[in-house]
Amino acid sequence: MTRLAVIYIFVELILIIFAVITFVVWDKRYRKNHGIDVPRGFEKTEEVSLDPNSGEKLRVYFNSKTGERFYHTEK
């Protein structure tokens, strides 16, 4: 019975660690290229989203050579 409890706690810890790491990685990926100046090679798209935390409009720019996206704050 004790062994089953240890296995259960171990699995739960692994799931919690995985969830935290996933959130941190996603958040960095989303925020890493959010800035003021649009880099060279990026083209304006029609995609605009509203940041739920700050309420700012974010315009998406796309680099067709690298596939990278850039989020620019619009006023």
N, CA, C and O of each residue as an XYZ file, in Angstrom:
300
protein
N       0.815     -1.196      0.000
C       0.000      0.000      0.000
C       0.868      1.272      0.000
O       0.562      2.247     -0.686
N       1.952      1.236      0.784
C       2.844      2.377      0.846
C       3.536      2.600     -0.494
O       3.740      3.741     -0.909
N       3.888      1.536     -1.153
C       4.560      1.639     -2.456
C       3.639      2.298     -3.485
O       4.091      3.109     -4.293
N       2.360      1.954     -3.459
C       1.392      2.540     -4.377
C       1.258      4.045     -4.129
O       1.158      4.821     -5.079
N       1.257      4.455     -2.881
C       1.166      5.879     -2.546
C       2.397      6.635     -3.039
O       2.267      7.753     -3.538
N       3.573      6.057     -2.910
C       4.804      6.691     -3.373
C       4.777      6.849     -4.891
O       5.153      7.898     -5.413
N       4.338      5.821     -5.592
C       4.243      5.895     -7.059
C       3.245      6.973     -7.468
O       3.509      7.742     -8.393
N       2.112      7.036     -6.792
C       1.091      8.042     -7.095
C       1.647      9.457     -6.905
O       1.465     10.314     -7.771
N       2.312      9.703     -5.796
C       2.889     11.026     -5.519
C       3.965     11.367     -6.551
O       4.046     12.509     -7.003
N       4.783     10.395     -6.923
C       5.825     10.615     -7.932
C       5.217     11.015     -9.273
O       5.696     11.951     -9.914
N       4.175     10.321     -9.700
C       3.509     10.634    -10.975
C       2.890     12.028    -10.913
O       2.990     12.788    -11.875
N       2.259     12.370     -9.805
C       1.669     13.690     -9.651
C       2.736     14.789     -9.721
O       2.512     15.822    -10.352
N       3.862     14.584     -9.098
C       4.947     15.565     -9.155
C       5.467     15.746    -10.570
O       5.741     16.868    -10.996
N       5.603     14.656    -11.293
C       6.056     14.743    -12.684
C       5.059     15.541    -13.516
O       5.469     16.370    -14.329
N       3.771     15.312    -13.335
C       2.755     16.058    -14.080
C       2.773     17.545    -13.738
O       2.623     18.388    -14.622
N       2.954     17.863    -12.475
C       3.005     19.274    -12.076
C       4.240     19.949    -12.659
O       4.148     21.065    -13.170
N       5.378     19.299    -12.592
C       6.614     19.861    -13.159
C       6.470     20.056    -14.663
O       6.891     21.084    -15.192
N       5.881     19.087    -15.358
C       5.658     19.197    -16.794
C       4.739     20.381    -17.116
O       4.996     21.124    -18.063
N       3.672     20.558    -16.334
C       2.743     21.664    -16.571
C       3.425     23.011    -16.379
O       3.208     23.928    -17.171
N       4.237     23.144    -15.353
C       4.931     24.415    -15.094
C       5.932     24.715    -16.207
O       5.995     25.842    -16.698
N       6.705     23.724    -16.601
C       7.693     23.924    -17.674
C       7.003     24.285    -18.978
O       7.463     25.169    -19.701
N       5.907     23.612    -19.283
C       5.161     23.903    -20.515
C       4.670     25.345    -20.512
O       4.787     26.038    -21.523
N       4.129     25.801    -19.406
C       3.632     27.171    -19.325
C       4.760     28.178    -19.501
O       4.607     29.159    -20.230
N       5.877     27.949    -18.851
C       7.010     28.876    -18.931
C       7.544     28.947    -20.358
O       7.825     30.038    -20.855
N       7.687     27.814    -21.019
C       8.196     27.792    -22.392
C       7.216     28.489    -23.323
O       7.637     29.276    -24.171
N       5.924     28.222    -23.190
C       4.932     28.857    -24.064
C       4.954     30.364    -23.873
O       4.917     31.116    -24.847
N       5.015     30.801    -22.646
C       4.993     32.225    -22.371
C       6.211     32.910    -22.955
O       6.075     33.996    -23.518
N       7.396     32.327    -22.848
C       8.601     32.927    -23.430
C       8.509     32.970    -24.944
O       8.908     33.957    -25.562
N       7.987     31.908    -25.547
C       7.880     31.878    -27.001
C       6.944     32.977    -27.490
O       7.207     33.609    -28.513
N       5.862     33.203    -26.768
C       4.889     34.216    -27.162
C       5.439     35.623    -26.976
O       5.193     36.501    -27.804
N       6.170     35.841    -25.912
C       6.646     37.182    -25.571
C       8.013     37.532    -26.125
O       8.381     38.706    -26.111
N       8.777     36.578    -26.607
C      10.173     36.848    -26.944
C      10.346     37.878    -28.047
O      11.325     38.624    -28.033
N       9.433     37.943    -28.997
C       9.605     38.890    -30.094
C       8.474     39.918    -30.120
O       8.053     40.373    -31.184
N       8.008     40.263    -28.966
C       7.015     41.315    -28.830
C       7.776     42.597    -28.542
O       8.399     42.731    -27.489
N       7.729     43.535    -29.470
C       8.554     44.715    -29.270
C       8.017     45.950    -29.951
O       6.876     45.990    -30.410
N       8.865     46.952    -30.004
C       8.468     48.260    -30.525
C       8.747     48.374    -32.021
O       7.862     48.756    -32.787
N       9.958     48.050    -32.442
C      10.341     48.190    -33.847
C      10.219     46.852    -34.567
O      10.672     45.820    -34.072
N       9.599     46.890    -35.745
C       9.447     45.677    -36.543
C      10.768     45.401    -37.261
O      11.266     46.269    -37.979
N      11.343     44.214    -37.083
C      12.613     43.895    -37.740
C      12.479     43.812    -39.258
O      11.379     43.646    -39.785
N      13.595     43.928    -39.946
C      13.607     43.811    -41.403
C      13.187     42.414    -41.832
O      13.471     41.431    -41.147
N      12.514     42.337    -42.964
C      12.122     41.053    -43.513
C      10.746     40.588    -43.067
O      10.263     39.557    -43.535
N      10.110     41.327    -42.174
C       8.791     40.952    -41.688
C       7.721     41.723    -42.455
O       7.851     42.925    -42.690
N       6.656     41.010    -42.842
C       5.555     41.610    -43.589
C       4.322     41.691    -42.705
O       4.037     40.782    -41.926
N       3.599     42.788    -42.839
C       2.387     43.001    -42.056
C       1.303     42.020    -42.495
O       1.088     41.832    -43.692
N       0.621     41.395    -41.535
C      -0.511     40.520    -41.846
C      -1.795     41.201    -41.387
O      -1.752     42.252    -40.747
N      -2.918     40.610    -41.707
C      -4.207     41.141    -41.277
C      -4.599     40.616    -39.899
O      -5.669     40.941    -39.384
N      -3.737     39.814    -39.313
C      -4.054     39.215    -38.013
C      -3.783     40.208    -36.886
O      -2.663     40.691    -36.721
N      -4.822     40.503    -36.119
C      -4.717     41.384    -34.963
C      -5.406     40.673    -33.804
O      -6.503     40.136    -33.952
N      -4.744     40.678    -32.647
C      -5.359     40.063    -31.470
C      -5.310     41.044    -30.311
O      -4.536     42.001    -30.316
N      -6.142     40.789    -29.329
C      -6.203     41.624    -28.149
C      -5.569     40.873    -26.997
O      -6.007     39.776    -26.652
N      -4.531     41.460    -26.395
C      -3.853     40.842    -25.257
C      -4.795     40.902    -24.057
O      -5.163     41.993    -23.620
N      -5.192     39.741    -23.514
C      -6.155     39.747    -22.409
C      -5.586     40.337    -21.113
O      -6.355     40.795    -20.268
N      -4.283     40.338    -20.938
C      -3.689     40.868    -19.711
C      -3.577     42.383    -19.729
O      -3.920     43.046    -18.751
N      -3.097     42.933    -20.841
C      -2.855     44.374    -20.889
C      -3.934     45.139    -21.654
O      -4.055     46.356    -21.510
N      -4.721     44.425    -22.471
C      -5.742     45.085    -23.268
C      -5.198     45.728    -24.534
O      -5.933     46.426    -25.231
N      -3.914     45.505    -24.847
C      -3.295     46.102    -26.036
C      -3.628     45.291    -27.290
O      -3.827     44.078    -27.235
N      -3.680     45.997    -28.418
C      -3.850     45.321    -29.708
C      -2.477     44.883    -30.202
O      -1.524     45.662    -30.183
N      -2.383     43.652    -30.639
C      -1.128     43.122    -31.163
C      -1.298     42.781    -32.633
O      -2.131     41.950    -32.996
N      -0.505     43.426    -33.475
C      -0.483     43.137    -34.917
C       0.584     42.090    -35.157
O       1.672     42.166    -34.587
N       0.283     41.119    -35.993
C       1.233     40.059    -36.291
C       1.961     40.385    -37.586
O       1.344     40.716    -38.599
N       3.283     40.286    -37.534
C       4.129     40.411    -38.720
C       4.765     39.050    -38.948
O       5.076     38.333    -37.997
N       4.958     38.699    -40.218
C       5.432     37.360    -40.571
C       6.645     37.452    -41.478
O       6.668     38.233    -42.430
N       7.660     36.642    -41.172
C       8.836     36.547    -42.021
C       8.703     35.273    -42.848
O       8.812     34.170    -42.312
N       8.469     35.420    -44.145
C       8.217     34.258    -45.004
C       9.462     33.394    -45.216
O       9.341     32.225    -45.582
N      10.650     33.949    -44.992
C      11.875     33.165    -45.167
C      12.135     32.227    -43.994
O      12.597     31.102    -44.182
N      11.835     32.699    -42.774
C      12.127     31.894    -41.581
C      10.881     31.287    -40.944
O      10.984     30.352    -40.150
N       9.706     31.812    -41.285
C       8.471     31.344    -40.671
C       8.223     31.957    -39.297
O       7.272     31.587    -38.608
N       9.073     32.884    -38.907
C       8.963     33.503    -37.588
C       7.868     34.568    -37.586
O       7.614     35.225    -38.596
N       7.227     34.723    -36.425
C       6.196     35.733    -36.248
C       6.690     36.788    -35.269
O       7.447     36.490    -34.345
N       6.249     38.034    -35.485
C       6.613     39.139    -34.619
C       5.325     39.849    -34.189
O       4.484     40.170    -35.029
N       5.172     40.090    -32.907
C       3.968     40.746    -32.375
C       4.287     42.191    -32.050
O       5.132     42.472    -31.200
N       3.609     43.109    -32.728
C       3.851     44.528    -32.570
C       2.632     45.168    -31.918
O       1.500     44.929    -32.338
N       2.866     45.981    -30.892
C       1.782     46.661    -30.203
C       1.272     47.806    -31.061
O       2.045     48.651    -31.512
N      -0.053     47.827    -31.283
C      -0.680     48.918    -32.029
C      -1.424     49.830    -31.061
O      -1.871     49.406    -29.995
N      -1.542     51.078    -31.458
C      -2.274     52.028    -30.606
C      -3.672     52.216    -31.108
O      -4.441     52.979    -30.522
